[in-house]
Amino acid sequence: MIADSEKETFLFLKKSISDRITSVNRNRLYYRRRSFYAFISTTILAALTTVLLGINSVDPDCKEFIRIAALLISSVITIVNAYNSYFNHKELWLINNQALNRFYKLQFEIEFLEKGHENITPDKINELREEYQKIIDQLNSEWDRHRATSYTKPSDKSDS
């Protein structure tokens, strides 16, 4: 049970958590797809390069074409790996996944309280709001840390 004076605040908190779950889940899925595409594309391209180099020793008529194709594909692998290293979508996927699980836990706690027969006090609402803010702050902190390490040159890291 919630006092009428706290009902609006409580409903606002519930909606904020629900909206944040939608947003973080969307980000999580985006980064998961990006991570998968980078991984699978380099794997396929590396396998294709191996096949081309194998064919190169079998068919001498296409030797120059196959050599150039293998070189180009290897260059694309390097570019995809550099892109993946720079953005590191897998880490962002995991960061968002952890935050999402914490938001789900908070959402469950609120739903559990609603189903209970106890009064939901202003102190409890404030405690839930603080946990919500703590999750957001941690997600932002992880994001900032990730961006800082992604954009730092290796020589810059050794100076700190």
LUMVEXKE-521857 format. One record per atom (N, C-alpha, C): residue number from 1; residue in one letter; atom name; x, y, z. Coordinates in steps of 0.1 Angstrom, whole numbers. Example, Ala and Ser with C-alpha at 12.3 -4.5 7.8 and 13.67 -1.06 7.14 Angstrom:
2
- n, res, atom, x, y, z
- 1, a, N, 132, -57, 78;
- 1, a, CA, 123, -45, 78;
- 1, a, C, 132, -33, 78;
- 2, s, N, 128, -22, 71;
- 2, s, CA, 137, -11, 71;
- 2, s, C, 129, 0, 79;
***
This chain:
160
- n, res, atom, x, y, z
- 1, m, N, 8, -12, 0;
- 1, m, CA, 0, 0, 0;
- 1, m, C, 9, 13, 0;
- 2, i, N, 4, 22, -7;
- 2, i, CA, 12, 35, -9;
- 2, i, C, 3, 46, -4;
- 3, a, N, 8, 55, 3;
- 3, a, CA, 1, 67, 7;
- 3, a, C, -2, 75, -6;
- 4, d, N, -13, 82, -6;
- 4, d, CA, -17, 90, -18;
- 4, d, C, -6, 100, -21;
- 5, s, N, 0, 106, -11;
- 5, s, CA, 10, 116, -14;
- 5, s, C, 22, 111, -20;
- 6, e, N, 25, 98, -19;
- 6, e, CA, 37, 92, -25;
- 6, e, C, 34, 84, -38;
- 7, k, N, 21, 83, -41;
- 7, k, CA, 18, 75, -52;
- 7, k, C, 24, 80, -65;
- 8, e, N, 23, 93, -68;
- 8, e, CA, 28, 99, -80;
- 8, e, C, 43, 97, -81;
- 9, t, N, 50, 98, -70;
- 9, t, CA, 65, 96, -70;
- 9, t, C, 68, 82, -73;
- 10, f, N, 61, 73, -67;
- 10, f, CA, 63, 59, -69;
- 10, f, C, 60, 54, -83;
- 11, l, N, 49, 59, -89;
- 11, l, CA, 46, 56, -103;
- 11, l, C, 56, 62, -113;
- 12, f, N, 61, 74, -110;
- 12, f, CA, 72, 80, -118;
- 12, f, C, 84, 71, -117;
- 13, l, N, 88, 66, -106;
- 13, l, CA, 100, 58, -104;
- 13, l, C, 98, 45, -112;
- 14, k, N, 86, 39, -111;
- 14, k, CA, 83, 26, -119;
- 14, k, C, 84, 28, -134;
- 15, k, N, 79, 39, -139;
- 15, k, CA, 79, 42, -153;
- 15, k, C, 94, 45, -157;
- 16, s, N, 101, 52, -149;
- 16, s, CA, 115, 55, -152;
- 16, s, C, 123, 42, -153;
- 17, i, N, 121, 33, -144;
- 17, i, CA, 128, 20, -145;
- 17, i, C, 124, 12, -157;
- 18, s, N, 111, 12, -160;
- 18, s, CA, 106, 5, -172;
- 18, s, C, 112, 11, -185;
- 19, d, N, 112, 24, -186;
- 19, d, CA, 118, 31, -197;
- 19, d, C, 133, 28, -199;
- 20, r, N, 140, 28, -187;
- 20, r, CA, 155, 25, -187;
- 20, r, C, 157, 11, -191;
- 21, i, N, 149, 2, -187;
- 21, i, CA, 151, -12, -191;
- 21, i, C, 149, -14, -206;
- 22, t, N, 140, -7, -212;
- 22, t, CA, 138, -7, -227;
- 22, t, C, 150, -1, -234;
- 23, s, N, 155, 10, -229;
- 23, s, CA, 167, 16, -235;
- 23, s, C, 179, 8, -234;
- 24, v, N, 182, 3, -222;
- 24, v, CA, 194, -5, -219;
- 24, v, C, 194, -18, -227;
- 25, n, N, 182, -24, -228;
- 25, n, CA, 181, -36, -235;
- 25, n, C, 183, -34, -250;
- 26, r, N, 178, -23, -256;
- 26, r, CA, 180, -20, -270;
- 26, r, C, 195, -18, -272;
- 27, n, N, 202, -11, -263;
- 27, n, CA, 216, -9, -265;
- 27, n, C, 224, -22, -264;
- 28, r, N, 220, -30, -254;
- 28, r, CA, 226, -43, -252;
- 28, r, C, 225, -52, -265;
- 29, l, N, 213, -52, -271;
- 29, l, CA, 212, -60, -283;
- 29, l, C, 220, -54, -295;
- 30, y, N, 220, -41, -296;
- 30, y, CA, 228, -34, -306;
- 30, y, C, 243, -38, -305;
- 31, y, N, 249, -37, -293;
- 31, y, CA, 263, -41, -291;
- 31, y, C, 265, -56, -293;
- 32, r, N, 256, -64, -289;
- 32, r, CA, 257, -78, -291;
- 32, r, C, 258, -82, -306;
- 33, r, N, 249, -75, -314;
- 33, r, CA, 249, -78, -329;
- 33, r, C, 262, -73, -335;
- 34, r, N, 267, -61, -331;
- 34, r, CA, 279, -56, -336;
- 34, r, C, 291, -65, -332;
- 35, s, N, 291, -70, -320;
- 35, s, CA, 302, -79, -316;
- 35, s, C, 302, -91, -324;
- 36, f, N, 290, -97, -326;
- 36, f, CA, 289, -109, -334;
- 36, f, C, 293, -107, -348;
- 37, y, N, 289, -96, -354;
- 37, y, CA, 292, -93, -369;
- 37, y, C, 307, -92, -370;
- 38, a, N, 314, -85, -361;
- 38, a, CA, 328, -83, -362;
- 38, a, C, 335, -97, -361;
- 39, f, N, 331, -105, -351;
- 39, f, CA, 337, -118, -349;
- 39, f, C, 335, -127, -361;
- 40, i, N, 322, -128, -366;
- 40, i, CA, 319, -138, -377;
- 40, i, C, 325, -133, -390;
- 41, s, N, 326, -120, -392;
- 41, s, CA, 331, -115, -405;
- 41, s, C, 346, -118, -406;
- 42, t, N, 354, -116, -395;
- 42, t, CA, 368, -119, -395;
- 42, t, C, 370, -134, -396;
- 43, t, N, 362, -142, -390;
- 43, t, CA, 363, -157, -391;
- 43, t, C, 361, -161, -405;
- 44, i, N, 350, -157, -411;
- 44, i, CA, 347, -161, -425;
- 44, i, C, 358, -156, -435;
- 45, l, N, 362, -143, -433;
- 45, l, CA, 373, -138, -442;
- 45, l, C, 386, -146, -440;
- 46, a, N, 389, -149, -428;
- 46, a, CA, 402, -157, -426;
- 46, a, C, 401, -171, -432;
- 47, a, N, 389, -177, -431;
- 47, a, CA, 387, -190, -438;
- 47, a, C, 388, -189, -453;
- 48, l, N, 382, -178, -458;
- 48, l, CA, 382, -176, -473;
- 48, l, C, 397, -174, -477;
- 49, t, N, 404, -166, -470;
- 49, t, CA, 418, -164, -473;
- 49, t, C, 426, -177, -473;
- 50, t, N, 423, -186, -463;
- 50, t, CA, 430, -199, -463;
- 50, t, C, 426, -207, -475;
- 51, v, N, 414, -207, -479;
- 51, v, CA, 409, -215, -491;
- 51, v, C, 416, -210, -503;
- 52, l, N, 416, -197, -505;
- 52, l, CA, 423, -191, -516;
- 52, l, C, 437, -194, -517;
- 53, l, N, 444, -193, -506;
- 53, l, CA, 458, -197, -506;
- 53, l, C, 461, -212, -509;
- 54, g, N, 451, -220, -505;
- 54, g, CA, 452, -234, -508;
- 54, g, C, 450, -237, -523;
- 55, i, N, 440, -229, -529;
- 55, i, CA, 437, -230, -543;
- 55, i, C, 449, -225, -551;
- 56, n, N, 456, -215, -546;
- 56, n, CA, 467, -209, -553;
- 56, n, C, 478, -219, -556;
- 57, s, N, 480, -229, -547;
- 57, s, CA, 490, -239, -550;
- 57, s, C, 486, -250, -559;
- 58, v, N, 472, -251, -561;
- 58, v, CA, 467, -261, -570;
- 58, v, C, 465, -256, -584;
- 59, d, N, 461, -244, -586;
- 59, d, CA, 458, -238, -600;
- 59, d, C, 468, -227, -603;
- 60, p, N, 478, -230, -611;
- 60, p, CA, 488, -220, -614;
- 60, p, C, 483, -209, -624;
- 61, d, N, 472, -212, -631;
- 61, d, CA, 467, -202, -641;
- 61, d, C, 461, -190, -634;
- 62, c, N, 456, -191, -622;
- 62, c, CA, 450, -180, -615;
- 62, c, C, 458, -175, -603;
- 63, k, N, 471, -179, -604;
- 63, k, CA, 480, -176, -592;
- 63, k, C, 480, -161, -588;
- 64, e, N, 482, -152, -598;
- 64, e, CA, 483, -138, -595;
- 64, e, C, 469, -132, -590;
- 65, f, N, 458, -136, -596;
- 65, f, CA, 445, -132, -591;
- 65, f, C, 442, -136, -577;
- 66, i, N, 445, -149, -574;
- 66, i, CA, 443, -154, -561;
- 66, i, C, 452, -148, -550;
- 67, r, N, 464, -145, -554;
- 67, r, CA, 473, -139, -545;
- 67, r, C, 468, -125, -541;
- 68, i, N, 464, -117, -551;
- 68, i, CA, 459, -104, -549;
- 68, i, C, 446, -104, -541;
- 69, a, N, 437, -113, -544;
- 69, a, CA, 424, -115, -536;
- 69, a, C, 427, -118, -522;
- 70, a, N, 436, -127, -519;
- 70, a, CA, 440, -131, -506;
- 70, a, C, 446, -119, -498;
- 71, l, N, 454, -111, -505;
- 71, l, CA, 460, -99, -499;
- 71, l, C, 449, -89, -495;
- 72, l, N, 440, -87, -504;
- 72, l, CA, 429, -77, -502;
- 72, l, C, 420, -82, -490;
- 73, i, N, 417, -95, -490;
- 73, i, CA, 408, -100, -479;
- 73, i, C, 416, -99, -466;
- 74, s, N, 429, -102, -466;
- 74, s, CA, 436, -100, -453;
- 74, s, C, 436, -86, -449;
- 75, s, N, 437, -77, -458;
- 75, s, CA, 436, -62, -454;
- 75, s, C, 423, -59, -448;
- 76, v, N, 412, -64, -453;
- 76, v, CA, 399, -62, -448;
- 76, v, C, 398, -68, -434;
- 77, i, N, 404, -79, -432;
- 77, i, CA, 404, -85, -418;
- 77, i, C, 411, -76, -408;
- 78, t, N, 422, -70, -413;
- 78, t, CA, 429, -60, -404;
- 78, t, C, 420, -48, -401;
- 79, i, N, 413, -43, -410;
- 79, i, CA, 405, -32, -408;
- 79, i, C, 393, -35, -399;
- 80, v, N, 387, -47, -401;
- 80, v, CA, 376, -51, -392;
- 80, v, C, 381, -53, -377;
- 81, n, N, 393, -59, -376;
- 81, n, CA, 399, -61, -363;
- 81, n, C, 402, -48, -356;
- 82, a, N, 407, -38, -364;
- 82, a, CA, 410, -25, -358;
- 82, a, C, 397, -18, -353;
- 83, y, N, 387, -19, -362;
- 83, y, CA, 374, -13, -358;
- 83, y, C, 369, -20, -345;
- 84, n, N, 370, -33, -345;
- 84, n, CA, 365, -40, -333;
- 84, n, C, 373, -37, -320;
- 85, s, N, 386, -36, -322;
- 85, s, CA, 394, -32, -311;
- 85, s, C, 391, -18, -306;
- 86, y, N, 389, -9, -315;
- 86, y, CA, 386, 5, -311;
- 86, y, C, 373, 7, -304;
- 87, f, N, 363, 1, -309;
- 87, f, CA, 349, 2, -303;
- 87, f, C, 346, -8, -292;
- 88, n, N, 352, -20, -293;
- 88, n, CA, 350, -31, -284;
- 88, n, C, 336, -33, -280;
- 89, h, N, 328, -36, -290;
- 89, h, CA, 313, -38, -288;
- 89, h, C, 310, -49, -278;
- 90, k, N, 319, -59, -277;
- 90, k, CA, 316, -70, -267;
- 90, k, C, 316, -65, -253;
- 91, e, N, 325, -56, -249;
- 91, e, CA, 326, -51, -236;
- 91, e, C, 313, -42, -233;
- 92, l, N, 309, -34, -243;
- 92, l, CA, 297, -26, -242;
- 92, l, C, 285, -34, -240;
- 93, w, N, 284, -46, -247;
- 93, w, CA, 273, -55, -246;
- 93, w, C, 273, -60, -232;
- 94, l, N, 284, -64, -226;
- 94, l, CA, 284, -70, -213;
- 94, l, C, 281, -59, -202;
- 95, i, N, 286, -47, -204;
- 95, i, CA, 283, -36, -195;
- 95, i, C, 268, -34, -194;
- 96, n, N, 262, -33, -206;
- 96, n, CA, 247, -31, -207;
- 96, n, C, 239, -43, -201;
- 97, n, N, 245, -55, -204;
- 97, n, CA, 238, -67, -198;
- 97, n, C, 238, -67, -183;
- 98, q, N, 249, -63, -177;
- 98, q, CA, 249, -62, -162;
- 98, q, C, 240, -52, -157;
- 99, a, N, 239, -40, -163;
- 99, a, CA, 230, -30, -159;
- 99, a, C, 216, -34, -160;
- 100, l, N, 213, -41, -171;
- 100, l, CA, 199, -46, -174;
- 100, l, C, 195, -55, -163;
- 101, n, N, 204, -64, -159;
- 101, n, CA, 200, -74, -149;
- 101, n, C, 198, -67, -135;
- 102, r, N, 205, -56, -132;
- 102, r, CA, 203, -49, -120;
- 102, r, C, 190, -41, -121;
- 103, f, N, 186, -36, -132;
- 103, f, CA, 173, -29, -134;
- 103, f, C, 162, -39, -132;
- 104, y, N, 163, -51, -138;
- 104, y, CA, 153, -62, -136;
- 104, y, C, 151, -65, -121;
- 105, k, N, 163, -66, -114;
- 105, k, CA, 162, -69, -100;
- 105, k, C, 154, -58, -92;
- 106, l, N, 157, -46, -96;
- 106, l, CA, 150, -34, -90;
- 106, l, C, 135, -35, -93;
- 107, q, N, 132, -38, -106;
- 107, q, CA, 118, -38, -110;
- 107, q, C, 111, -50, -102;
- 108, f, N, 118, -61, -101;
- 108, f, CA, 111, -72, -93;
- 108, f, C, 109, -68, -79;
- 109, e, N, 118, -61, -73;
- 109, e, CA, 117, -57, -59;
- 109, e, C, 105, -48, -57;
- 110, i, N, 103, -39, -67;
- 110, i, CA, 91, -29, -66;
- 110, i, C, 78, -37, -68;
- 111, e, N, 78, -46, -78;
- 111, e, CA, 66, -54, -80;
- 111, e, C, 63, -63, -68;
- 112, f, N, 73, -68, -61;
- 112, f, CA, 71, -76, -49;
- 112, f, C, 66, -68, -38;
- 113, l, N, 71, -56, -36;
- 113, l, CA, 65, -47, -26;
- 113, l, C, 51, -44, -29;
- 114, e, N, 47, -41, -41;
- 114, e, CA, 33, -38, -45;
- 114, e, C, 24, -49, -42;
- 115, k, N, 28, -61, -43;
- 115, k, CA, 20, -73, -41;
- 115, k, C, 19, -76, -26;
- 116, g, N, 28, -71, -18;
- 116, g, CA, 28, -73, -4;
- 116, g, C, 17, -65, 3;
- 117, h, N, 16, -68, 16;
- 117, h, CA, 5, -61, 24;
- 117, h, C, 11, -50, 32;
- 118, e, N, 23, -47, 31;
- 118, e, CA, 29, -37, 39;
- 118, e, C, 28, -23, 32;
- 119, n, N, 28, -13, 40;
- 119, n, CA, 28, 1, 34;
- 119, n, C, 42, 4, 28;
- 120, i, N, 42, 10, 16;
- 120, i, CA, 54, 14, 10;
- 120, i, C, 57, 28, 15;
- 121, t, N, 67, 30, 23;
- 121, t, CA, 69, 43, 30;
- 121, t, C, 77, 52, 21;
- 122, p, N, 77, 65, 24;
- 122, p, CA, 85, 74, 16;
- 122, p, C, 100, 71, 17;
- 123, d, N, 104, 65, 28;
- 123, d, CA, 118, 61, 30;
- 123, d, C, 122, 50, 20;
- 124, k, N, 112, 40, 19;
- 124, k, CA, 114, 29, 10;
- 124, k, C, 115, 34, -5;
- 125, i, N, 106, 43, -8;
- 125, i, CA, 106, 49, -22;
- 125, i, C, 119, 56, -25;
- 126, n, N, 124, 63, -15;
- 126, n, CA, 137, 70, -16;
- 126, n, C, 149, 60, -17;
- 127, e, N, 148, 49, -10;
- 127, e, CA, 158, 38, -11;
- 127, e, C, 158, 32, -25;
- 128, l, N, 146, 30, -30;
- 128, l, CA, 145, 24, -44;
- 128, l, C, 150, 34, -54;
- 129, r, N, 147, 47, -52;
- 129, r, CA, 152, 58, -61;
- 129, r, C, 167, 58, -61;
- 130, e, N, 173, 57, -49;
- 130, e, CA, 188, 58, -48;
- 130, e, C, 194, 46, -55;
- 131, e, N, 188, 34, -54;
- 131, e, CA, 193, 22, -61;
- 131, e, C, 192, 24, -76;
- 132, y, N, 181, 30, -81;
- 132, y, CA, 180, 33, -95;
- 132, y, C, 191, 42, -100;
- 133, q, N, 193, 53, -92;
- 133, q, CA, 204, 62, -95;
- 133, q, C, 218, 56, -95;
- 134, k, N, 220, 47, -85;
- 134, k, CA, 233, 40, -84;
- 134, k, C, 235, 32, -96;
- 135, i, N, 225, 25, -102;
- 135, i, CA, 227, 17, -114;
- 135, i, C, 230, 26, -125;
- 136, i, N, 223, 37, -127;
- 136, i, CA, 226, 46, -138;
- 136, i, C, 240, 52, -137;
- 137, d, N, 244, 56, -125;
- 137, d, CA, 257, 61, -122;
- 137, d, C, 268, 51, -126;
- 138, q, N, 266, 38, -122;
- 138, q, CA, 276, 28, -125;
- 138, q, C, 277, 25, -140;
- 139, l, N, 265, 25, -147;
- 139, l, CA, 265, 23, -161;
- 139, l, C, 272, 35, -168;
- 140, n, N, 270, 47, -164;
- 140, n, CA, 277, 58, -170;
- 140, n, C, 292, 58, -167;
- 141, s, N, 295, 54, -155;
- 141, s, CA, 309, 53, -151;
- 141, s, C, 316, 42, -160;
- 142, e, N, 310, 31, -162;
- 142, e, CA, 316, 20, -170;
- 142, e, C, 317, 25, -184;
- 143, w, N, 307, 32, -189;
- 143, w, CA, 307, 38, -203;
- 143, w, C, 319, 47, -204;
- 144, d, N, 320, 56, -195;
- 144, d, CA, 331, 66, -195;
- 144, d, C, 345, 59, -195;
- 145, r, N, 346, 49, -186;
- 145, r, CA, 359, 42, -185;
- 145, r, C, 362, 35, -198;
- 146, h, N, 351, 29, -204;
- 146, h, CA, 353, 22, -217;
- 146, h, C, 357, 31, -228;
- 147, r, N, 351, 42, -229;
- 147, r, CA, 354, 52, -239;
- 147, r, C, 368, 58, -237;
- 148, a, N, 372, 60, -225;
- 148, a, CA, 385, 65, -222;
- 148, a, C, 396, 55, -226;
- 149, t, N, 394, 43, -223;
- 149, t, CA, 404, 33, -227;
- 149, t, C, 404, 29, -242;
- 150, s, N, 392, 31, -248;
- 150, s, CA, 391, 28, -262;
- 150, s, C, 398, 39, -270;
- 151, y, N, 397, 51, -266;
- 151, y, CA, 403, 62, -273;
- 151, y, C, 417, 66, -270;
- 152, t, N, 423, 58, -260;
- 152, t, CA, 436, 61, -256;
- 152, t, C, 446, 53, -264;
- 153, k, N, 456, 60, -269;
- 153, k, CA, 467, 53, -276;
- 153, k, C, 475, 44, -266;
- 154, p, N, 481, 33, -270;
- 154, p, CA, 489, 25, -261;
- 154, p, C, 500, 33, -254;
- 155, s, N, 506, 42, -261;
- 155, s, CA, 517, 50, -254;
- 155, s, C, 511, 59, -243;
- 156, d, N, 498, 63, -244;
- 156, d, CA, 492, 72, -234;
- 156, d, C, 489, 64, -221;
- 157, k, N, 486, 51, -223;
- 157, k, CA, 483, 43, -211;
- 157, k, C, 495, 41, -202;
- 158, s, N, 507, 40, -208;
- 158, s, CA, 518, 37, -200;
- 158, s, C, 523, 50, -192;
- 159, d, N, 518, 62, -196;
- 159, d, CA, 521, 74, -188;
- 159, d, C, 514, 75, -175;
- 160, s, N, 503, 68, -174;
- 160, s, CA, 495, 71, -162;
- 160, s, C, 499, 62, -150;
***
